[in-house]
Amino acid sequence: MSTTADPIHAMNEDKPGSQTGATVDRVSAKAHETVDRVAASAAGAEEKLRAQAADASARVRDAREQVTEKSRDSAGQLQSCVRENPVKTAGIAFTAGFLMAAPLRR
């Protein structure tokens, strides 16, 4: 028996005419090539996903800023309307409260 560290090669070295060692080497090389290709493909996919996530994050941030600005504008308009029409505002608030409480009284 041989002193080769690889058990597959060691098993087949004593057999005359055996090409198992060469076959194992070819299969191993192909497996390594395949793993390297898959790793390179996965790295490309990861870069693409990171870019898409960064783009989505920027769009969400922009949308949040727009919503915040619009809500501030709306709140400002509401405050100015309330200041200009305090009696009308009180009447609307009273009516809305009355209508919302009516079903609860029954």
C-alpha positions as CSV (number, residue, x, y, z in Angstrom):
1,M,0.0,0.0,0.0
2,S,1.2,3.5,-0.7
3,T,1.9,6.3,1.8
4,T,-0.2,8.8,-0.2
5,A,-2.3,11.1,2.1
6,D,-5.3,11.0,-0.2
7,P,-7.4,7.9,0.7
8,I,-9.0,7.6,-2.8
9,H,-5.7,7.7,-4.5
10,A,-4.2,5.3,-2.0
11,M,-6.9,2.8,-2.5
12,N,-6.4,2.6,-6.3
13,E,-2.6,3.0,-6.6
14,D,-2.0,-0.7,-6.1
15,K,-4.3,-1.7,-8.9
16,P,-2.5,-2.2,-12.2
17,G,-3.8,0.0,-15.1
18,S,-6.0,2.0,-12.8
19,Q,-6.8,5.5,-14.0
20,T,-9.0,6.3,-11.0
21,G,-6.5,8.8,-9.7
22,A,-6.5,10.8,-12.9
23,T,-10.3,10.7,-13.1
24,V,-10.6,11.9,-9.5
25,D,-8.2,14.7,-10.3
26,R,-10.2,15.7,-13.4
27,V,-13.5,15.6,-11.5
28,S,-12.0,17.5,-8.6
29,A,-10.6,20.2,-11.0
30,K,-14.1,20.5,-12.7
31,A,-15.7,20.8,-9.2
32,H,-13.3,23.6,-8.2
33,E,-14.0,25.4,-11.5
34,T,-17.7,25.1,-11.0
35,V,-17.5,26.4,-7.4
36,D,-15.4,29.3,-8.6
37,R,-17.9,30.2,-11.3
38,V,-20.8,30.0,-8.8
39,A,-18.9,32.1,-6.3
40,A,-18.2,34.8,-9.0
41,S,-21.9,34.7,-10.1
42,A,-23.0,35.0,-6.5
43,A,-20.7,38.0,-5.9
44,G,-22.2,39.7,-9.0
45,A,-25.7,39.0,-7.7
46,E,-24.8,40.4,-4.3
47,E,-23.4,43.6,-5.8
48,K,-26.6,44.0,-7.9
49,L,-28.8,43.4,-4.8
50,R,-26.8,46.0,-2.8
51,A,-27.2,48.6,-5.5
52,Q,-30.9,47.9,-5.7
53,A,-31.3,48.2,-2.0
54,A,-29.4,51.5,-1.9
55,D,-31.6,52.8,-4.7
56,A,-34.8,51.7,-2.9
57,S,-33.5,53.3,0.3
58,A,-32.9,56.6,-1.4
59,R,-36.4,56.5,-3.0
60,V,-38.0,55.8,0.4
61,R,-36.0,58.6,2.0
62,D,-37.2,61.0,-0.7
63,A,-40.8,59.9,-0.4
64,R,-40.6,60.3,3.4
65,E,-39.3,63.9,3.0
66,Q,-42.1,64.7,0.5
67,V,-44.7,63.3,2.9
68,T,-43.3,65.2,5.8
69,E,-43.2,68.5,3.8
70,K,-46.8,68.0,2.6
71,S,-48.1,67.2,6.1
72,R,-46.4,70.3,7.5
73,D,-48.0,72.4,4.7
74,S,-51.4,70.9,5.5
75,A,-51.0,71.5,9.2
76,G,-50.1,75.1,8.5
77,Q,-53.1,75.6,6.2
78,L,-55.4,74.0,8.9
79,Q,-54.0,76.3,11.6
80,S,-54.5,79.4,9.5
81,C,-58.0,78.3,8.6
82,V,-58.8,77.8,12.3
83,R,-57.4,81.2,13.2
84,E,-59.4,82.9,10.4
85,N,-62.7,81.1,11.2
86,P,-62.8,80.2,15.0
87,V,-66.6,80.1,15.2
88,K,-67.1,78.0,12.1
89,T,-64.3,75.7,13.4
90,A,-66.0,75.3,16.8
91,G,-69.4,74.5,15.1
92,I,-67.8,71.9,12.8
93,A,-66.0,70.3,15.8
94,F,-69.2,70.3,17.9
95,T,-71.3,68.7,15.0
96,A,-68.6,66.1,14.3
97,G,-68.5,65.1,18.0
98,F,-72.3,65.0,18.2
99,L,-72.5,62.7,15.2
100,M,-69.8,60.4,16.4
101,A,-71.3,60.1,19.9
102,A,-74.9,59.5,18.7
103,P,-74.4,55.8,18.0
104,L,-72.8,55.3,21.3
105,R,-75.8,56.6,23.2
106,R,-78.1,53.9,21.9
